[in-house]
C-alpha cells in the first residue's frame, strides 16, 4: 500500500487531512475526505498512475467534502458514506457548508455503507467502523494488514472530535472511542481528519485510564 497525505486549507483555519490510498498491484485508488485542492489530488493520482475506485467520506461536514463533486467529475469513483450521514450531504444545516464559508454543498452518494462493511482496494481490505459522536453517521476505516486506521474527526492525537455540532453526542463519541477504537491492536497507526497521526497505544491511557496526554 502507498499512502499519501495532503493537507487542504479550509475556512475553519485547521487544514483537513486528505488521504490517497493506492494498491500497487491493481493500481486501484481511494481518496478519503477530499476537502478541496482537487488539482493537487488529481496530480497525485496521475503520478501514481492510479485508477480512482472510491471517494470515501468519514462524515458529511463541508470541510471534508468540498472537493467531492469536482474530483468525481474528473476521475470518476464511487462516493461512499455511512447511511446515517448520507442525508447530511444534501442539508447545509447539517454539513455546515455555509457556516464554514463555503457555497452550499449538495451531494448524492453512490453507496450507503454500514458498520462492519468491507471495502476492497485490490488486495487491500478495509473494515468500516461506525463511530458516531462527531456526527451520527461518522465512521472510521480500518485496515488490519497495514495496521492503520483513518479516524475522520472521531479520534485525534490526544483528544476527540467536537460534539456540539448537529447530530453530535459526547456520550456517543466516548463510547465509539473507548469500546470500538481502543479495542484495535496497540500498534495501529491512527490517521485523523486534522492534525498529526498517533497510535492506539498512545491514546489508550486517556480513555481507559483517564490520564492526560503526555506530549
C-alpha positions in Angstrom: 0.0 0.0 0.0 1.1 3.5 -0.8 -0.4 6.2 1.4 -0.2 10.0 0.5 -1.4 12.7 2.8 -2.4 16.2 1.6 -3.2 19.0 4.0 -6.0 21.0 2.5 -6.7 24.5 3.8 -10.3 25.4 4.6 -12.1 28.3 6.0 -12.0 26.8 9.5 -8.3 27.5 9.7 -7.2 24.0 10.6 -6.2 22.1 7.4 -8.1 18.9 6.6 -6.1 15.8 6.1 -7.0 14.2 2.7 -5.6 10.7 2.2 -4.8 8.9 -1.0 -4.6 5.2 -0.7 -3.1 3.2 -3.6 -2.8 -0.5 -4.2 0.4 -1.0 -6.1 -0.6 -4.3 -7.8 -4.0 -3.3 -9.1 -3.4 0.4 -9.2 -6.9 0.9 -7.6 -7.0 4.1 -5.6 -9.2 5.5 -2.9 -9.4 9.2 -1.8 -10.5 9.8 1.8 -12.1 13.1 2.6 -11.3 15.3 -0.5 -11.8 18.7 1.2 -10.7 20.8 -1.8 -7.5 21.5 -3.8 -8.7 18.9 -6.4 -5.9 19.8 -8.8 -3.4 18.5 -6.2 -5.4 15.4 -5.6 -5.7 14.6 -9.3 -2.0 15.3 -9.8 -1.1 12.8 -7.1 -3.4 10.2 -8.6 -1.8 10.7 -12.0 1.7 10.5 -10.5 0.8 7.1 -9.1 -0.9 6.1 -12.4 -3.9 5.3 -10.2 -7.4 4.3 -11.1 -9.8 6.1 -8.7 -12.3 3.5 -7.4 -13.7 5.1 -4.3 -14.2 8.5 -2.7 -14.6 7.7 0.9 -16.2 10.2 3.3 -15.7 9.7 7.0 -18.6 12.1 7.7 -20.6 14.8 6.0 -19.1 18.1 7.1 -18.2 20.7 4.5 -14.5 20.8 5.4 -14.2 17.2 4.4 -16.5 17.0 1.3 -15.9 20.3 -0.6 -13.8 18.7 -3.4 -16.0 15.6 -4.0 -18.0 16.9 -6.9 -15.0 18.2 -8.9 -13.0 15.1 -8.1 -15.7 12.7 -9.3 -16.2 14.7 -12.5 -12.5 14.5 -13.3 -11.6 11.0 -12.1 -14.8 9.0 -11.5 -15.0 6.9 -8.4 -17.9 5.8 -6.2 -18.9 8.1 -3.3 -19.2 6.1 -0.1 -20.6 7.4 3.2 -22.5 5.9 6.1 -26.2 5.9 5.7 -26.6 7.9 8.9 -24.7 10.9 7.3 -26.0 10.5 3.8 -28.9 12.9 4.4 -26.4 15.5 5.6 -24.7 15.7 2.2 -27.9 17.4 1.0 -28.6 19.5 4.0 -26.4 22.6 4.6 -27.7 22.9 8.1 -26.0 19.5 8.9 -23.0 19.7 6.6 -22.3 23.2 7.7 -21.1 24.4 4.3 -22.4 27.9 4.9 -21.2 28.1 8.5 -17.6 27.4 7.4 -17.8 29.9 4.5 -18.4 27.5 1.6 -21.1 27.6 -1.1 -23.9 25.3 -0.2 -22.9 21.7 -0.9 -25.3 19.1 -2.1 -24.2 15.6 -3.0 -25.7 12.2 -3.6 -23.6 9.1 -2.6 -23.3 6.1 -4.9 -23.4 3.7 -1.9 -24.5 4.0 1.7 -22.3 1.9 3.9 -22.9 0.3 7.3 -20.9 -0.8 10.3 -18.5 -3.7 9.6 -18.9 -3.4 5.8 -15.8 -4.5 3.9 -14.2 -2.3 1.2 -11.7 -3.8 -1.2 -9.0 -2.0 -3.0 -7.0 -4.5 -5.0 -5.7 -6.9 -2.3 -6.3 -4.4 0.5 -9.3 -4.9 2.7 -10.8 -2.1 4.9 -13.4 -2.5 7.5 -16.0 0.2 8.2 -16.3 1.0 11.9 -19.4 3.1 12.7 -18.1 5.7 15.2 -20.9 8.2 15.9 -20.4 11.1 18.1 -18.9 13.9 16.0 -21.9 13.2 13.7 -24.4 10.4 13.9 -23.1 8.7 10.8 -19.4 9.2 11.3 -17.1 6.3 10.5 -13.5 5.2 10.8 -11.9 2.9 8.3 -9.5 0.1 9.5 -7.0 -1.9 7.5 -5.8 -4.9 9.5 -3.0 -5.9 7.1 -1.5 -2.4 7.2 -2.4 -1.8 10.9 -3.8 1.6 10.1 -7.0 3.5 11.0 -8.5 6.5 9.3 -10.4 8.1 12.1 -12.0 11.2 10.5 -13.0 13.6 13.2 -13.7 11.0 15.8 -10.2 10.5 17.3 -7.3 12.9 17.2 -3.9 12.9 18.8 -4.6 13.5 22.4 -8.2 14.4 22.1 -11.5 13.8 20.3 -13.8 15.5 17.9 -16.3 18.2 18.6 -19.7 17.0 19.8 -21.6 20.4 19.9 -22.5 20.4 16.2 -25.7 19.0 14.6 -26.2 15.2 15.3 -23.2 15.2 17.6 -23.1 13.5 21.0 -20.4 13.4 23.7 -21.8 10.1 25.1 -21.7 8.5 21.7 -18.1 9.6 20.8 -16.8 8.4 24.1 -18.4 5.0 23.5 -17.2 4.9 20.0 -13.6 5.6 21.0 -13.5 3.5 24.2 -15.4 0.5 23.1 -14.5 0.3 19.4 -11.3 2.1 18.5 -9.4 1.3 21.7 -10.0 -2.4 21.0 -7.8 -2.3 18.0 -4.2 -3.5 18.2 -1.8 -1.2 20.1 0.4 -0.8 17.1 -2.4 0.6 14.9 -1.4 4.0 13.4 -4.2 6.5 13.5 -4.6 8.9 10.6 -7.1 11.6 11.8 -9.1 14.2 9.8 -6.9 17.0 11.2 -3.6 17.3 12.9 -0.8 14.7 13.4 -1.0 11.0 13.4 -0.9 8.9 16.5 -1.1 5.3 17.7 -3.8 3.4 19.5 -1.3 2.5 22.3 -0.6 6.2 22.9 -4.3 7.1 23.2 -5.4 4.3 25.4 -4.4 5.9 28.8 -6.7 8.9 28.0 -9.8 6.7 27.5 -9.1 3.6 29.5 -7.2 5.0 32.5 -8.4 8.7 32.4 -4.9 10.0 32.3 -3.9 13.2 30.4 -1.9 13.0 27.2 1.8 13.1 27.7 3.4 15.1 24.9 
